[in-house]
Amino acid sequence: MILDGKAGVVTGAGRGIGRELALGLAQEGAAVVVNDLGVALDGGPTEESPAHAVAAEIRRAGGQAVANTGSVTSWDEARAMVEQSVAAFGRIDFVINNAGIVRDVIFHRMTESDWDAVIAVHLKGAFNVARAAAEHFRAQGSGAVLNMTSTSGLIGNVGQANYAVAKLGLVALTRSIALDMQRFNVRANAIAPFAWTRMTESVPAGDDAKSRARRENLRCLGPADCVPLAVYLLSDAARGINGQVFVVRGAEIVLFSLPRPARAARYPGGWTPARVAEALEGPLRDAFVPLDVTADVFPYDPPV
């Protein structure tokens, strides 16, 4: 088993992709702290306790797991998740930042609370958990962080400004951890999964035939599709992979590029508004990035 002897935390692991990640890691030998606050999609309260259910499922299958119901938005509770791994399993080797909520709304109607709640869970939550683990990783000279991002941030989507910003922020966080922690043999990578989950089902969709067809195609993409890549990235076999962003879409793994210069214009005599106009309407315009959404960049049916 490729993760035999390793232990770590998976946040948002009570349902959907997080649940499949926890089960898949345990199947490959990892001991898992199954974290889930047990909330609704928008972060509101429920009476469910999915973290305990998933941890029990892992133990019934012969694996090692403990449940955690702390909030990633809390600095202290995030640190408690990491310390729970050390207390229960004697170590911590990885964290997967998967916890998330959505509050989708068109930008001019988005409220401050819509914005703050989503940023707090996705972005601050990932920082809290990774930062707590970083102290152990540095001391032991090893560790891996896996952040779950989204093409809503990498490409764009309508009605998801808060979610898109948080998910693109996770890419920057991934790169920063990779750069800062590489000297301690600590790696950080990101995965943007395509999967049909309760979160995907809640995303606003158009009423046209193309949008409906695309939505139906997404139903064939299971939340477990990204598990093999996640398992590999957390293993010692992937020690040379750091700071990368992948998209998993059914049977397809896509390596994403990061923002880099596309084209440059120079005017040694100094710029004026008229000269800027010449550059923007001339040599630079052909390199403009189209105002695409994910469906434009991935117009083909997902391979399964």
Helices and strands as residue ranges (DSSP letters): E 7-10, H 16-27, E 31-35, H 50-60, E 65-68, H 75-89, E 94-97, G 107-109, H 112-119, I 120-124, H 125-140, E 143-148, H 151-154, H 161-181, G 182-184, E 186-194, H 198-202, H 209-218, H 227-234, G 236-238, E 245-249, E 252-256, H 273-281, G 285-287, H 294-297
